[in-house]
Amino acid sequence: MMRAMRARMLIALVGLSLVGSACTNGGGSDRPAQDPRARLDALGERWMTSVATITYRTTRRDPGEATSPHQCLRQFVGDTVDRQTGLMLCSGTGEMRLAWERSDRWRMDEESADGSSTSVFASDEFVRCRFDGAASGCIAVEKPGPFGSLVEAPAQTLDELETAAVTAEGPRTIAGMRAECFNATGGSADAVRRVVWCFSRGGLLLSLFDGIRDGRVTSAEATHVSPGVSASDLITPTT
């Protein structure tokens, strides 16, 4: 009887060993996590070949500006600017609509308290237009403006940061979509720059933070995403 019990125990142990091996080496969920840099590069490559129209909520602070709305509002004491307008100017918030037809054709329409502008990229040329009454006009520019990191591959940004170190952050839900987030820090000792990307699993860039310590800070977070781009979106506006 003891021999029979030992035989049954041996069979059970062998069975457990086989099940554990199948869970580890088969199609189970215990696969090793992908390297953050490799995953960021893969999502960035998908973004470069995606087609979508995305509306972002944006914030922007230029070097030398007050670091908080309260500090900024103090500059308007005794001025003719009313409090509501002052809050809009000091919050730095705005809205952007990006018509993105892969990385080779896109249009970026920005709206904020200090005016509106449009950037268009096609045929290897940037055109930037501002709409400020008599000062309105379009000019050819070399770079896409303060939100340039939105329209460049993460690998290019990492080259600018002079770093290959990428850290994965916890997942987020943005514009109703699950997003994978990553951050990297680089630059010089007197201009430390930090960038945070959040991509959908399909490769849409849903959120971007790009800031220099004590310097320029920009951020954009998607509020609405729709597939495709209208042909009229890619026409350079007239002023």
C-alpha positions in Angstrom: 0.0 0.0 0.0 2.9 2.4 0.8 4.3 1.7 -2.6 1.0 2.6 -4.3 0.9 5.9 -2.4 4.5 6.8 -3.3 3.7 6.0 -7.0 0.6 8.3 -6.9 2.7 11.1 -5.3 5.4 10.7 -7.9 2.9 10.9 -10.8 1.3 14.1 -9.2 4.7 15.8 -8.9 5.6 15.0 -12.5 2.3 16.4 -13.6 2.8 19.7 -11.7 6.2 20.0 -13.2 4.9 19.6 -16.8 2.1 22.2 -16.2 4.6 24.7 -14.8 6.9 24.2 -17.8 4.0 24.7 -20.2 3.0 28.0 -18.5 6.5 29.3 -18.5 7.6 28.3 -22.0 4.4 28.3 -23.9 2.0 31.1 -24.9 1.3 32.2 -21.3 1.5 35.7 -19.8 4.9 35.3 -18.2 6.9 36.5 -21.1 9.8 38.8 -20.3 8.9 42.5 -20.6 10.2 44.3 -23.7 13.0 46.7 -23.2 11.5 50.2 -22.8 13.8 51.8 -25.4 12.9 49.1 -27.9 9.2 49.4 -27.2 9.3 53.2 -27.5 11.1 53.0 -30.8 8.5 50.5 -32.1 5.6 52.7 -31.1 7.4 55.8 -32.5 7.8 54.0 -35.9 4.1 53.2 -35.9 3.3 56.9 -35.2 5.5 57.9 -38.2 3.3 55.8 -40.5 -0.1 56.5 -38.9 -3.0 58.5 -40.3 -5.3 60.3 -37.8 -6.8 63.6 -36.8 -6.1 64.4 -33.1 -7.3 67.3 -30.9 -5.0 68.1 -28.0 -5.3 70.2 -24.9 -2.0 72.1 -24.7 0.0 74.1 -22.2 3.0 76.3 -23.0 5.4 78.3 -20.9 8.3 80.2 -22.5 11.7 81.0 -20.8 11.4 83.9 -18.4 7.7 83.7 -17.9 6.2 83.3 -14.5 6.2 79.7 -13.3 2.6 79.9 -11.8 -0.6 81.6 -12.8 -0.6 83.5 -9.5 2.9 85.0 -10.2 1.8 85.9 -13.7 -1.4 87.6 -12.6 0.6 89.9 -10.4 2.1 91.4 -13.6 -1.4 92.6 -14.6 -2.1 94.6 -11.4 -3.2 98.1 -12.4 -3.5 97.1 -16.1 -6.6 97.2 -18.2 -6.6 93.4 -18.6 -9.6 91.9 -16.8 -9.1 88.9 -14.5 -10.7 86.3 -16.9 -8.5 87.4 -19.7 -5.5 87.4 -17.4 -6.3 83.9 -16.2 -6.4 82.7 -19.8 -3.1 84.4 -20.6 -1.4 83.1 -17.5 -2.6 79.5 -17.6 -0.8 79.0 -20.9 -3.5 76.6 -22.0 -4.8 76.2 -25.5 -6.0 73.7 -28.0 -4.4 72.1 -31.0 -5.8 70.1 -33.9 -3.2 67.9 -35.7 -4.1 66.4 -39.1 -1.5 63.7 -39.3 -0.9 61.9 -42.6 2.1 59.9 -41.7 5.3 61.9 -41.0 5.6 63.4 -44.5 2.3 65.5 -44.5 0.6 67.2 -41.6 -1.1 70.3 -40.4 -1.1 71.7 -36.9 -3.7 74.4 -35.9 -3.0 76.0 -32.6 -5.4 78.2 -30.6 -4.5 80.0 -27.3 -5.2 83.3 -25.5 -2.4 85.1 -27.2 -3.5 84.2 -30.8 -3.7 81.4 -33.3 -1.3 79.9 -35.8 -1.1 77.1 -38.3 1.9 75.0 -39.3 1.9 72.9 -42.4 4.5 70.4 -43.6 4.5 69.0 -47.1 7.1 68.4 -49.8 9.9 68.7 -47.3 9.0 72.3 -46.4 7.6 73.9 -43.2 5.2 76.8 -43.5 4.0 78.7 -40.4 1.2 81.2 -40.4 0.1 83.5 -37.6 -3.3 85.3 -37.4 -3.0 88.5 -35.5 -4.8 91.1 -37.6 -2.3 93.4 -39.4 0.6 91.1 -38.3 -0.9 88.1 -40.0 1.2 86.2 -42.5 2.8 83.0 -43.6 6.5 82.3 -43.8 8.8 79.3 -44.5 10.5 78.1 -41.4 13.2 75.5 -40.7 11.5 73.9 -37.6 7.9 73.1 -36.8 7.7 75.3 -33.7 7.4 74.8 -29.9 5.4 71.5 -30.3 8.0 70.0 -32.7 8.5 66.9 -30.6 4.9 65.8 -31.5 5.9 65.4 -35.2 9.3 63.8 -34.8 10.3 60.2 -34.0 11.3 59.5 -30.4 14.6 58.3 -31.6 15.3 61.8 -33.0 14.4 63.4 -29.7 16.6 61.0 -27.8 19.5 62.0 -30.1 18.9 65.6 -29.1 18.8 64.6 -25.4 22.1 62.7 -26.0 20.8 59.7 -24.1 19.7 56.1 -24.8 18.2 55.6 -21.3 14.4 55.3 -21.4 12.1 54.5 -18.4 8.6 53.0 -18.7 5.9 54.6 -16.7 2.5 53.1 -15.6 -0.3 52.9 -18.1 -2.8 55.7 -18.5 -6.2 56.2 -20.1 -6.2 59.2 -22.5 -9.1 60.2 -24.8 -10.7 56.9 -23.9 -7.7 54.8 -25.0 -5.2 52.8 -23.0 -1.7 54.4 -23.3 1.8 53.2 -22.7 4.1 55.9 -21.3 7.9 56.5 -21.3 10.2 59.2 -20.2 13.8 60.2 -20.8 16.0 63.0 -19.4 19.1 64.5 -21.0 20.6 67.8 -22.2 23.4 69.8 -20.6 23.9 70.5 -16.9 22.5 74.0 -17.2 19.6 73.0 -19.4 18.3 69.6 -18.2 15.5 68.5 -20.5 12.8 65.9 -19.8 10.4 64.3 -22.3 7.5 62.1 -21.6 5.6 60.2 -24.4 2.3 58.3 -24.1 1.3 56.1 -27.1 -1.8 54.1 -27.8 -1.1 50.4 -28.5 -1.7 51.2 -32.2 1.1 53.8 -32.1 -0.9 57.1 -31.9 0.9 59.8 -29.9 -1.8 60.7 -27.2 0.3 62.8 -24.8 3.6 64.6 -24.8 5.5 66.6 -22.2 8.7 68.4 -23.2 10.3 70.6 -20.7 13.6 72.3 -19.8 14.3 73.0 -16.2 13.8 76.7 -15.6 13.1 77.1 -19.3 10.5 76.3 -22.0 7.8 73.8 -21.1 5.2 72.4 -23.5 2.6 69.7 -23.2 -0.2 68.3 -25.3 -2.8 65.7 -24.3 -5.3 64.2 -26.6 -9.0 64.9 -26.0 -10.4 63.5 -29.2 -9.1 61.1 -31.8 -10.6 60.3 -35.2 -9.2 58.1 -38.0 -8.2 59.6 -41.3 -7.4 63.1 -42.6 -9.5 65.3 -44.9 -7.7 66.5 -48.0 -8.7 70.1 -47.2 -6.8 69.9 -43.9 -3.5 69.7 -45.7 -3.9 72.9 -47.8 -1.8 75.9 -46.7 -4.1 78.6 -45.3 -4.3 82.1 -46.8 -4.1 85.2 -44.6 
